[in-house]
């Protein structure tokens, strides 16, 4: 009965996850959607193919020029060629360190590969340091299909709060953490191997209903085995006493 309940819960959770993931894949998006101000991060531009009769063959991501990113590197994608375009900014910008910035990465273009119908691809970049004085930065994106169709992902949010037809890929910036998670990560790294294994098991149990259910079943089984062992021992003792 317990296993049946676990299976039902797991199936429902999977269905909910898939249901939430389908709309998320409908547009070009940035993952993760948030990063810490002043820090470094890896961004993945997730690009789904929205056409049934065409493939995506080109992607152009435009980088911000009002808050330029000093360092940008690209992770290779098998079958795709990445070309980084650098140039002068429309207006010089003073960085958080007080330096005057006149040139930066303007865009990255990926070509040579294909995203077939029903598929998606992620294009990863490492960027930083992120600006400290804004709450978000945007990356207008152009997606080109076979046949020449170009979809521009650059629509700002609507005034009524509803999603635009081609929403602008945006990275939200949040204040840097003062401790908490970072402190926990440091403790895990400094802990001896046995303690690290314990932390891993605790994390797995907390995040997996199936693991929790299995643990309970094993616990009950252990109690039953213990009781049976005790009963057998008591019966043997009584037989010896009678024989004596």
Secondary structure, DSSP 8 states (H G I E B T S, - for coil): -HHHHHHHHHHHHHHHHHHHHHHHTTS-EEESSEEETTS-EEEEEEEE---SS--EEEEEEE--STT--SEEEE---TT-EEEEEEEEEEEEEE-TTS-EEEEEEEEEEEEEEEE-TT-EEEEEEEEE---SS-SEEE--EEEEETTS-EEEE-B---TTS---TTB--EEEEE----STHHHHHHHHHHS-HHHHHHHHHHHHHHH-HHHHHHHHHHHHHHHHHHHHHHHHHHHHHHHHHHH-
